[in-house]
Amino acid sequence: MFGIGTTELIIIMFIILLIFGAKKLPELAQGLGKGIREFKKASNEIQDELNFDKPDEIKPTKEEKSEPEPKSAKEEKTKD
């Protein structure tokens, strides 16, 4: 992960704990989570808006897809 080993990560986490304190860390993590959630929501809205501008492909309905089944020769002869 970016050339950072386990020891370096532990040291960084310890420094963050010392700077912000144990009581502030949950609040910071909650704020970070909300920020990420809002960013994802905004990016999804932009993607939806861009996809909305593209014309949809014309898809055949179920009725148009199904073709009448060919009747067998026996069925036609029995009706006559």
C-alpha contacts under 8 A as a table, 3 or more apart, distances in Angstrom:
res1	aa1	res2	aa2	distance
1	M	4	I	5.80
1	M	5	G	7.61
4	I	8	E	6.06
4	I	9	L	6.79
5	G	8	E	5.39
5	G	9	L	6.39
6	T	9	L	5.14
6	T	10	I	6.27
7	T	10	I	5.20
7	T	11	I	6.29
8	E	11	I	5.10
8	E	12	I	6.16
9	L	12	I	5.08
9	L	13	M	6.12
10	I	13	M	5.12
10	I	14	F	6.12
11	I	14	F	5.07
11	I	15	I	6.23
12	I	15	I	5.13
12	I	16	I	6.23
13	M	16	I	5.09
13	M	17	L	6.13
14	F	17	L	5.00
14	F	18	L	6.23
15	I	18	L	5.05
15	I	19	I	6.15
16	I	19	I	5.10
16	I	20	F	6.06
16	I	21	G	7.76
17	L	20	F	5.53
17	L	21	G	5.13
17	L	22	A	6.21
17	L	25	L	7.34
18	L	21	G	5.46
20	F	23	K	7.86
20	F	24	K	5.81
20	F	25	L	6.55
21	G	24	K	5.64
21	G	25	L	6.59
22	A	25	L	5.57
22	A	26	P	7.77
23	K	26	P	6.71
23	K	27	E	7.66
24	K	27	E	5.30
24	K	28	L	6.20
25	L	28	L	5.05
25	L	29	A	6.09
26	P	29	A	5.06
26	P	30	Q	6.06
27	E	30	Q	5.08
27	E	31	G	6.16
28	L	31	G	5.11
28	L	32	L	6.10
29	A	32	L	5.01
29	A	33	G	6.11
30	Q	33	G	5.06
30	Q	34	K	6.23
31	G	34	K	5.15
31	G	35	G	6.19
32	L	35	G	5.08
32	L	36	I	6.23
33	G	36	I	5.18
33	G	37	R	6.11
34	K	37	R	5.03
34	K	38	E	6.15
35	G	38	E	5.19
35	G	39	F	6.18
36	I	39	F	5.04
36	I	40	K	6.22
37	R	40	K	5.21
37	R	41	K	6.16
38	E	41	K	5.01
38	E	42	A	6.12
39	F	42	A	5.17
39	F	43	S	6.15
40	K	43	S	5.11
40	K	44	N	6.07
41	K	44	N	5.16
41	K	45	E	6.21
42	A	45	E	5.09
42	A	46	I	6.27
43	S	46	I	5.09
43	S	47	Q	6.23
44	N	47	Q	5.05
44	N	48	D	6.09
45	E	48	D	5.07
45	E	49	E	6.10
46	I	49	E	5.04
46	I	50	L	6.19
47	Q	50	L	5.11
47	Q	51	N	6.08
48	D	51	N	5.05
48	D	52	F	5.95
49	E	52	F	5.00
49	E	53	D	6.63
50	L	53	D	5.47
50	L	54	K	7.14
51	N	54	K	5.43
52	F	55	P	7.44
60	P	63	E	7.89
60	P	64	E	5.72
60	P	65	K	6.19
61	T	64	E	5.21
61	T	65	K	6.27
62	K	65	K	5.18
62	K	66	S	6.45
63	E	66	S	5.50
64	E	67	E	7.28
71	K	75	E	6.45
71	K	76	E	6.86
72	S	75	E	5.47
72	S	76	E	6.65
73	A	76	E	5.28
73	A	77	K	6.31
74	K	77	K	5.22
74	K	78	T	6.25
75	E	78	T	5.29
75	E	79	K	6.51
76	E	79	K	5.47
76	E	80	D	6.77
77	K	80	D	5.39
